[in-house]
Amino acid sequence: MAVRLLKRWIVGNPLETKHMVHERLPKWKALAVFSSDALSSVAYATQEILIPLSLFSVAAMSWSIPIALCITALLIAVSTSYWQTIRSYPNGGGAYLVVMDNLGVRPALVTAAALLIDYVLTVSVSVAAGVEAITSAVPVLYEHRLTLGCIAIGIVTMINLRGVRESGTVFALPTYLFIFSFVLLIGVGLFKLLTGSLQPQATLVGTAYPALPVFLILRAFASGCAALTGIEAISNGVPAFRKPESKNAQITLLWMALILSAFFLGITALSHYLLIHPSETETVISLLARQILGDGALYYLVQLSTALILLLAANTSFADFPRVCSLLAKDRFLPRQLSSLGDRLVFSNGIFLLGLVSALLLIVFQGTTHYLIPLYAIGVFLSFTMSQSGMVKHHWKLREPGWKVSLALNALGGVTTAVVLLVIAVTKFSHGAWVVIVLIPLLSLWFRGTREHYRKVAAQLVITDRVDLLKPLKHVVVLPISGIHRGVVDAVQYARSIATDIRVVHVELEEESTARVKHSWDKLNSGLELTILKSPYRSVVQPILEYIRKVDGESGDDLLTVVIPEFVTARWWQTLFHNQTALIIRTALLFQRGKVVTSVRYHLSR
Amino acid sequence: MAVRLLKRWIVGNPLETKHMVHERLPKWKALAVFSSDALSSVAYATQEILIPLSLFSVAAMSWSIPIALCITALLIAVSTSYWQTIRSYPNGGGAYLVVMDNLGVRPALVTAAALLIDYVLTVSVSVAAGVEAITSAVPVLYEHRLTLGCIAIGIVTMINLRGVRESGTVFALPTYLFIFSFVLLIGVGLFKLLTGSLQPQATLVGTAYPALPVFLILRAFASGCAALTGIEAISNGVPAFRKPESKNAQITLLWMALILSAFFLGITALSHYLLIHPSETETVISLLARQILGDGALYYLVQLSTALILLLAANTSFADFPRVCSLLAKDRFLPRQLSSLGDRLVFSNGIFLLGLVSALLLIVFQGTTHYLIPLYAIGVFLSFTMSQSGMVKHHWKLREPGWKVSLALNALGGVTTAVVLLVIAVTKFSHGAWVVIVLIPLLSLWFRGTREHYRKVAAQLVITDRVDLLKPLKHVVVLPISGIHRGVVDAVQYARSIATDIRVVHVELEEESTARVKHSWDKLNSGLELTILKSPYRSVVQPILEYIRKVDGESGDDLLTVVIPEFVTARWWQTLFHNQTALIIRTALLFQRGKVVTSVRYHLSR
């Protein structure tokens, strides 16, 4: 009862199935809903490029400019590919569906594994980065960042368990606040640079673009690819757009790609010209905003809006992860509990699972974005590659008008992302990427094992032959008693109501008390004989089990019911004061065929 | 199965009740069995006197001599009291029994609480001190002392779960080894001192016996009183002696008191003359033995025999604690599980509990004797005082020949120990004694609450009126099904065998699948109607519970059985892949009267 009240208080009252509605979003709302994940990566992408370079030398950081340009080119290629996907899959082209549709089950499961890992990491990375945005502005919170991160995940989980309904409008505010504050940051920064009113606080030592190991440049590039995460969101959500859905979705995708490119290049360029050096306790964005906007209200606006959009990005995974889980569970690749809509019309089990796993990940990686990033991009780029390959197959199969151009664009996107995937896997392998590389095949194998289990169960449960439901069963009841009390009376009456062949047994632990039990039993005049079982080893359960085996052997193929008189204490913890004989007998008989264990309960009132 | 094999391997095969035997001990064996606890306290008592004094000044440590003399006087008083107890209670005069017999239930429960706490602390303190004896000799083990302590408790627990049978002989070796090595240590020490071949390594600064705060002297005295722990053991164990039991026990008590006094005074005197200064990483005994015997084999013999007798002392609690628990449990002051003899004819639950609690205590107090000592003596001296008070009452009631002298001796013992108890409580209160002072009354209240619970249960279970076991019951069966499969066939056949009024119900989650279920059901030709229950909130369990309530309301005071078709997966973890509907229904109905829940299981083979 208390548990139920607590649940109601946290997640709200249950909602009826008929209340399920689907909101149709105008483009400006859709941009807010679907782009938070992609745009928010601006908060950490530049920093991730600078960190490996800065470890080499300050001058090496100038390489961030060409690297950022490469990533922007990659962004254009990937966006173009998804532009195609939107047209071909107007009902929503999530990578799992596209791959399943075109490449079959095994590649689809690999994609699904990559997607699930990606969603979990989106939560962990976004929350870690969001907390870092806050602790950059309020350094006293730095040592509490892990606690803050876990609280944030807890809140987002709770909100999602309640069900997020007013999504469009609620999402618009933080997204447009973020866009506004970053336009301001980059605009003011460029203006001050051009008018010469802003100078780098450090001076560059050595020449720009010094010779670097190629591996280091590739590693910085791989880290920066985190900027592309979330770009596929619009193509998954096409049905949520107003009509014409595909066209509106494509226009929104274009806008998102433009804003993302502008922000990413702007931040990287400003960081370069102001010679920002990554610090452990303060983010690059914070260092930049402090220099450009000073230490006033505008600086705090940038930090706050960054934290908010990152939380929003984490929140989108709470819609996507349970949705993909439920798709997999409906196909029996995951336990079926993940496919059931909860009280509030959301996939509660999936939401709960995501909250738990992402919080654990956050704790393992000490709430630090930089430690999580190497794991992040693998899943994302694997699903990009699989999805584009699926699209290539799609165009090849259907050969709709203009299919050759479409195929070429998707092939280009697929090959590019595959190459990037390889670069990330190699350069980040020892930094943690290996975990994901090992996990993806294991997960996809597990999906198949799960389906196989369900298949076996179904095969065993199907009724193949003619069955006779009217077939009478011969029925023996074994009724163990420890003494003569109220509960025994109920149990005997019940046994009489379900069968005629009743064996009442008592296990002798002390001769004296057994004599008393026998005497009281005879006084009850039940007409039933009491069998006394010896117990040389003082166990209550073993002699009963042996007796059951014996009776079962005698009566052949009939059914045997063990009726156990059990009293239920008034409060649950009082159970600890009593022997758990019923529970032990039930457990012992759990795996034996043809035994039914029935507890007849006598309820104590105090 | 695996669990059972593991248990067999650890604790051995079960023993039959008839194998229970009682060994009768000659005096020399009895001394070994019953005195390990008392004698082993020599290992830490002197050190505990020196620590508070040494914190004041080196010269202050000379006060250890008069303090040790006082404690020896106390020892004589307490031994004399127990000498009386042995004569009056030849069947074993444990403090709990003596107090229950003479002073009634409440004082007896306070005594029992003190005793149980004392036994737990005996284990923790002895193991901590034993490990310190080892780490003094082998300093590299110092940082692993907590692990070593836990391993030691684990081993002793395991040995006791197996049952210690050959106790007398096994105990003799380490006890006499200890006596031998300490006679050697003290003898050689005194000889070398008298012949002048041994000199203090430090020189005394300041005058001996400087003025000290009285509180400090009392605190040092209170700490040293740990020397008296275990002195009551012989009076508990009188029936184990050979005839004449009382006389033999008294002689053994005399010997034990003599040896203990000699060792304690000897060690304290030597420590004083050699100006031993307590160290954190090495015990006083170890420092002493190193100076007197050098760094050779004899030194290691002293350390090893000290560790062994301390382990033996811990072991005695594993006999006493479960015994007192079982006495309390038989009187229903503790959960009855503590009164049952296990497989190996020992009170397994009590042994397990003691191992667990003492290990936890060891961990909380970082495996350090000095931190544990302030908690130790309270329980011991409280039980001394209660026991002596009981003896005073005993003499007053019976007035046997010479009762006046006996009463006076016991009264003297009781008053002395009461005064010491007060001194310990005051001087050690803030060092941890408060925990025990709070815990003892709480525990004794809990004992009474437990008995009250059992009394209430018994009152509710007693059959007061005439009952009619032949009274026929009207019987309704509710049978919920999720689909039509093999398990349903078994459940329907079972339901038919126990009742005629059977209501088969199905909860509709999706209209489509419900139609399929209905169609398959009709094809089965069971002659039973299938009721479809709507579920607006997509819960499977709620509509079933509501239906049960409705049927129960209609059918009046008759019994309702819910028969649930359940399949049992081939491996236990596969259960996680399936909905736990049966479990949820069972739990929901647990506290409702007149509902019987029966699972009819269908076993999957793979």
Interface residues (C-beta under 8 A of the other chain):
Chain A: P14 L15 E16 T17 K18 P335 R336 Q337 S340 L341 G342 D343 T450 H453 Y454 K456 V457 Q460 L461 V462 I463 V467 L469 L470 K471 P472 L473 H475 I484 H485 R486 G487 V489 V492 Q493 Y494 R496 S497 I498 A499 L524 N525 S526 G527 L528 P536 Y537 R538 S539 L559 T561 F567 V568 T569 Q574 L576 F577 H578 N579 L590 F591 R593 V596 V597 T598 S599 V600 R601 Y602 H603 L604 S605 R606
Chain B: P14 L15 E16 T17 K18 P335 R336 Q337 S340 L341 G342 D343 T450 H453 Y454 K456 V457 Q460 L461 V462 I463 V467 L469 L470 K471 P472 L473 H475 I484 H485 R486 G487 V489 V492 Q493 Y494 R496 S497 I498 A499 L524 N525 S526 G527 L528 P536 Y537 R538 S539 L559 T561 F567 V568 T569 Q574 L576 F577 H578 N579 L590 F591 R593 V596 V597 T598 S599 V600 R601 Y602 H603 L604 S605 R606
